[in-house]
Amino acid sequence: MQMIRRFINLNKRLCSSLETLLPQESGKSVYPKLVEDIKPGDAIADIGGGKKPARILLGFGGKEDYRLYDGFDIDMDELDQARDLYTNVYQLDITKDVGAFRGVYDKVICKSTLEHVLDEEAAMRGLASLLKEGGELYIMVPYRYACFAVLNRLLPNEFKKRLLHYLFPNKIGDGFPAYYLNCTASSMRESAEKVGLRFDGLNKFYFSTYFTFFFPFYLVWRLITGVQYLVDRDYCERFEILFRKDPVAASGSVQGLA
C-alpha cells in the first residue's frame, strides 16, 4: 500500500512540475474584490458550505470582521460538524422559498454547491432573494464540460467516491451526487440576469488535480483541455463569478443598468 502511495505522490510531483509552465487562471481572482467590500456590520450567508465553511477554504477574516456569518445547507448534519464556525446555522433548500431570510444579507457566498442542484434557475432565484439591495453574490463551481465533470456524471456514485477518497485522501467527505446543470459562465450569467442580478466579474481556473495521480492520464487530459481551450469560449476546470443586486429605482427600473 505504501508503495502505491509513493507511486501516486511521484506522479503528482511530475504533474506539478509541468503545470508551472502552463497558465492557471484567466485573470485576477474576483474573490478579493468581495472580501474588500466586507464591512464590520455586514451579514454574510454561506450557502452549501456545510462542514467546510467558505471563509475557511477561501481564507478571510474572523467573526469580528462582520456582524453575521450564517451557514445554510440542505443537510443539517453537515452544518453540525462546523457549528462553531458560523454565527447561526439553518437547514434550507435554496431552490425553495427562502421565507424570513429574504433580503437579509449583504454578501452571499455559494462555493461548490450549484453543481449538486437539479434546478439551477430556482437556486439562482433563491440566492438573489437572500440579498439586500446593493448586495453581492459570489459563486464558484466546476465547469460542466471539464473532463472530470463529464466522468463524474458517467461513473456510479459509490465507485467514484471510493476512488476519489483513495487517490485524494484530503477529499474524504466529498463525493455528493453532481449534475452540473447550467454550470457554464455564459448560462449562469443568463440565469442571474433573469432574477435582477448584474454581472460584476469572472475568473476561470484551468487546473484541477483529478488526473495527476498518473502522469500518462494527466498528459492525455492536458491534450484534451488544449483543444477545449481553443474551441470552447467557456472552457475552464472551474470558475468563480460575482454578481451584484443593484438598488431598484422608484420607477421600477434597476439603477446602473441601461
C-alpha positions in Angstrom: 0.0 0.0 0.0 2.8 2.4 0.9 4.5 1.6 -2.5 1.3 2.6 -4.3 1.0 5.8 -2.3 4.6 6.7 -3.1 4.0 6.0 -6.8 0.9 8.3 -6.8 2.8 11.0 -5.0 5.7 10.8 -7.5 3.2 11.2 -10.4 1.6 14.2 -8.7 5.1 15.9 -8.4 5.8 15.3 -12.1 2.4 16.9 -13.0 3.1 19.8 -10.7 6.4 20.5 -12.3 4.8 20.7 -15.7 2.0 22.8 -14.5 4.4 25.6 -13.7 4.8 26.1 -17.5 1.1 26.5 -18.1 -1.5 29.2 -17.5 -3.5 28.6 -14.3 -6.2 31.3 -14.4 -7.8 33.6 -17.0 -7.2 36.7 -15.0 -7.3 38.1 -11.5 -9.5 36.4 -8.9 -12.8 38.1 -8.2 -12.9 36.8 -4.6 -10.6 39.5 -3.1 -13.0 42.1 -4.6 -15.8 40.6 -2.5 -13.6 40.4 0.6 -12.5 44.0 0.3 -16.2 45.1 0.3 -17.0 43.3 3.6 -17.7 45.7 6.4 -17.9 45.0 10.2 -21.7 45.4 10.1 -22.3 43.1 7.2 -24.4 40.0 7.3 -23.0 37.1 5.2 -24.7 33.9 4.2 -22.7 30.8 3.3 -24.8 28.5 1.1 -23.9 24.8 1.0 -20.6 25.2 2.9 -21.7 22.6 5.5 -18.7 21.3 7.4 -16.3 23.3 5.2 -17.3 27.0 5.5 -16.2 29.1 2.6 -14.5 31.6 4.8 -12.1 28.9 5.9 -11.5 27.4 2.5 -11.1 30.8 0.8 -9.4 32.5 3.7 -10.9 35.7 5.0 -11.2 37.3 8.5 -12.7 36.1 11.7 -16.1 36.8 13.2 -15.1 40.3 14.3 -14.9 41.4 10.7 -18.7 41.1 10.1 -21.9 41.1 12.1 -23.2 37.7 10.9 -21.8 34.7 9.2 -24.7 32.3 8.8 -24.5 28.8 7.4 -27.2 27.3 5.2 -27.3 23.7 4.0 -29.9 21.1 2.9 -28.2 18.7 5.3 -28.2 19.8 9.0 -25.7 17.0 9.9 -23.1 18.7 7.6 -23.6 22.1 9.4 -23.4 20.5 12.9 -19.8 19.4 12.2 -18.8 23.1 11.9 -21.4 24.8 14.0 -18.8 26.9 16.0 -17.5 28.4 12.7 -20.9 30.0 11.9 -22.9 32.6 13.8 -26.1 30.7 13.1 -26.9 27.5 11.1 -30.1 26.8 9.2 -31.4 23.9 7.2 -32.6 25.2 3.8 -33.2 24.1 0.3 -32.1 27.0 -1.8 -34.4 26.0 -4.6 -37.4 26.7 -2.4 -38.8 29.9 -0.9 -36.3 31.4 1.5 -39.0 32.9 3.6 -37.9 35.1 6.5 -34.3 35.2 5.1 -35.4 37.3 2.1 -33.4 40.5 1.8 -31.3 39.9 4.9 -27.7 39.5 3.7 -25.1 41.9 2.3 -23.0 39.1 0.9 -23.9 35.6 -0.2 -21.2 33.0 -0.9 -22.0 29.8 -2.7 -19.0 27.7 -3.3 -19.0 24.2 -4.9 -22.8 23.8 -4.4 -24.7 24.6 -7.5 -23.3 21.6 -9.4 -25.3 19.4 -6.9 -28.6 21.2 -7.6 -31.2 19.9 -10.1 -32.9 23.2 -10.7 -30.2 25.8 -11.1 -32.6 28.6 -12.1 -34.6 28.1 -8.9 -31.4 28.1 -6.9 -30.4 31.4 -8.5 -33.7 32.9 -7.6 -33.2 31.8 -4.0 -29.7 33.2 -3.9 -30.8 36.5 -5.3 -33.7 36.7 -2.8 -31.3 36.4 0.2 -29.5 39.6 -0.9 -30.2 43.1 0.2 -30.3 45.8 -2.5 -26.6 46.5 -3.3 -25.6 43.1 -2.0 -23.1 40.8 -3.7 -23.3 37.2 -4.7 -20.1 35.1 -5.1 -20.3 31.7 -6.8 -17.6 29.1 -7.5 -18.5 25.9 -9.5 -16.8 23.3 -11.7 -17.3 23.7 -15.4 -19.9 21.4 -16.8 -17.7 20.1 -19.7 -14.5 19.7 -17.8 -13.2 16.1 -18.2 -13.7 15.2 -14.6 -17.2 16.6 -14.5 -18.2 14.5 -17.6 -16.7 11.4 -15.9 -18.4 12.2 -12.7 -21.8 12.1 -14.5 -20.9 8.8 -16.1 -19.5 6.8 -13.2 -21.6 5.1 -10.5 -21.6 7.4 -7.4 -20.3 4.8 -4.8 -17.5 3.7 -7.1 -16.3 7.2 -7.8 -16.5 8.2 -4.1 -14.2 5.3 -3.1 -11.8 6.0 -5.9 -11.7 9.8 -5.1 -11.1 9.2 -1.4 -8.3 6.7 -2.1 -6.5 8.8 -4.7 -7.0 12.1 -2.8 -7.4 11.5 1.0 -7.8 15.2 1.5 -11.2 14.9 -0.3 -12.7 12.5 2.2 -16.1 13.8 3.0 -16.6 15.0 -0.6 -18.4 13.0 -3.3 -22.0 14.1 -3.3 -24.0 13.4 -6.4 -23.3 16.2 -9.0 -25.3 17.2 -12.1 -23.5 20.4 -13.3 -26.7 21.8 -14.8 -26.1 25.3 -16.3 -22.5 25.2 -14.8 -21.1 27.4 -17.5 -20.3 31.1 -17.1 -22.5 32.1 -20.0 -25.6 30.2 -18.9 -25.1 31.3 -15.3 -24.9 35.0 -16.4 -28.2 34.5 -18.2 -29.9 32.9 -15.1 -28.6 35.7 -12.9 -29.8 38.5 -15.2 -33.3 37.0 -15.2 -33.5 37.5 -11.4 -32.2 41.1 -11.4 -28.5 40.5 -10.8 -25.8 42.4 -12.6 -22.6 40.6 -13.7 -19.6 42.1 -11.8 -16.6 39.8 -12.6 -15.4 36.4 -13.8 -12.3 34.4 -13.3 -11.6 30.9 -14.8 -9.3 28.3 -13.4 -7.5 25.9 -15.9 -6.1 23.4 -13.5 -7.6 20.5 -11.4 -5.9 17.7 -9.6 -8.1 14.8 -10.6 -5.8 13.3 -13.2 -2.5 14.0 -11.5 -2.3 10.6 -9.8 -0.9 9.0 -13.0 1.3 11.1 -15.3 0.1 9.5 -18.7 -3.5 10.2 -17.8 -2.5 13.8 -16.9 -0.8 14.2 -20.4 -4.0 12.9 -22.2 -6.1 15.2 -20.1 -3.9 18.2 -20.9 -4.1 17.5 -24.6 -7.9 17.4 -24.4 -8.0 20.6 -22.4 -5.8 22.3 -25.0 -8.4 21.5 -27.7 -11.2 22.7 -25.4 -9.3 26.0 -24.7 -9.1 26.7 -28.5 -12.7 25.8 -29.4 -14.8 26.5 -26.3 -15.0 30.1 -25.1 -16.4 28.9 -21.8 -13.8 26.3 -21.2 -12.2 26.0 -17.7 -11.9 23.4 -15.0 -13.9 25.6 -12.6 -14.8 29.3 -12.4 -15.7 32.0 -9.9 -18.3 34.6 -10.8 -19.5 37.7 -9.0 -22.9 39.4 -9.2 -24.4 42.5 -7.6 -28.0 43.2 -6.8 -28.5 46.9 -7.8 -30.9 49.0 -5.9 -34.3 49.4 -7.6 -35.3 52.9 -8.5 -38.8 54.3 -7.7 -39.8 53.8 -11.3 -39.2 50.1 -11.0 -36.1 50.1 -13.2 -32.8 48.9 -11.9 -30.1 51.5 -11.3 -26.9 51.0 -13.1 -28.5 49.0 -16.0 -29.1 50.5 -19.4 
